[in-house]
Amino acid sequence: MSDFPTKNERTICWSNKDRYWECLDKHAPTHSTTSGEAEPSACAELRKAFEKSCPNQWVKHFDRKRSYELFKRRMEGGYDPLEKKTPKS
């Protein structure tokens, strides 16, 4: 994608991102796409569709957004990144 996506292309991009995130929530709720960890095989095809339908910059943005949202949830649950111990859920 070289030009700015059309409304239809943006809708497809967001839909594919949402489907991919739903898969991650179901199969690996703590998976962070920016951590380098392997993604669940059940979500691999959805990831490909997400990457294919969205501009690369958007994919990077959404990956960072998901990682930040996961981090924020952990912080709300009592996680302190400066401490070695993680609170038990």
C-alpha positions as CSV (number, residue, x, y, z in Angstrom):
1,M,0.0,0.0,0.0
2,S,1.6,3.2,-1.1
3,D,-1.3,5.7,-1.0
4,F,-3.4,6.4,2.0
5,P,-6.0,3.6,2.4
6,T,-9.5,4.3,1.2
7,K,-12.4,4.0,3.6
8,N,-13.1,0.5,2.5
9,E,-9.4,-0.5,2.8
10,R,-9.3,1.0,6.3
11,T,-12.5,-0.9,7.3
12,I,-10.9,-4.2,6.1
13,C,-7.7,-3.4,7.9
14,W,-9.5,-2.7,11.2
15,S,-11.7,-5.8,10.8
16,N,-8.6,-8.0,10.2
17,K,-6.8,-6.4,13.2
18,D,-9.9,-7.0,15.4
19,R,-10.2,-10.7,14.3
20,Y,-6.5,-11.2,15.0
21,W,-6.7,-9.6,18.4
22,E,-9.8,-11.7,19.2
23,C,-7.9,-14.8,18.3
24,L,-5.0,-13.8,20.6
25,D,-7.4,-13.0,23.4
26,K,-8.8,-16.5,23.1
27,H,-5.6,-18.5,22.5
28,A,-2.9,-16.4,24.2
29,P,-4.4,-13.5,26.2
30,T,-1.0,-12.4,27.5
31,H,0.8,-12.6,24.1
32,S,2.7,-9.4,23.2
33,T,3.4,-9.0,19.5
34,T,6.3,-6.7,20.3
35,S,8.1,-9.2,22.6
36,G,9.4,-11.5,19.9
37,E,7.6,-14.5,21.4
38,A,6.0,-17.0,19.0
39,E,2.3,-16.4,18.3
40,P,-0.2,-19.2,18.6
41,S,-0.5,-21.2,15.4
42,A,-4.3,-20.8,15.5
43,C,-3.8,-17.1,14.8
44,A,-1.1,-17.2,12.1
45,E,-3.4,-16.9,9.2
46,L,-5.3,-14.0,10.8
47,R,-1.9,-12.3,11.4
48,K,-1.1,-12.7,7.7
49,A,-4.4,-11.2,6.7
50,F,-3.9,-8.3,9.1
51,E,-0.4,-7.6,7.8
52,K,-1.6,-7.8,4.2
53,S,-4.6,-5.5,4.6
54,C,-2.9,-2.8,6.7
55,P,0.0,-0.4,5.9
56,N,3.2,-1.5,7.7
57,Q,3.2,1.6,9.9
58,W,-0.3,0.8,11.1
59,V,0.7,-2.8,11.9
60,K,3.6,-1.5,14.0
61,H,1.2,1.0,15.7
62,F,-1.4,-1.7,16.5
63,D,1.2,-4.1,17.8
64,R,2.6,-1.4,20.1
65,K,-0.9,-0.5,21.2
66,R,-1.8,-4.1,22.1
67,S,1.5,-4.4,24.1
68,Y,0.8,-1.2,25.9
69,E,-2.8,-2.2,26.8
70,L,-1.5,-5.5,28.2
71,F,1.1,-3.7,30.2
72,K,-1.5,-1.3,31.5
73,R,-3.7,-4.2,32.6
74,R,-0.8,-5.7,34.5
75,M,-0.1,-2.4,36.2
76,E,-3.7,-2.1,37.2
77,G,-3.5,-5.6,38.7
78,G,-0.6,-4.6,40.9
79,Y,2.4,-5.3,38.7
80,D,5.4,-3.1,39.5
81,P,8.0,-3.3,36.7
82,L,10.7,-2.1,39.2
83,E,10.1,-5.1,41.5
84,K,11.2,-8.6,40.6
85,K,8.1,-10.3,41.9
86,T,4.8,-10.4,40.1
87,P,1.6,-10.4,42.2
88,K,-0.4,-13.6,42.0
89,S,-3.7,-13.3,40.1
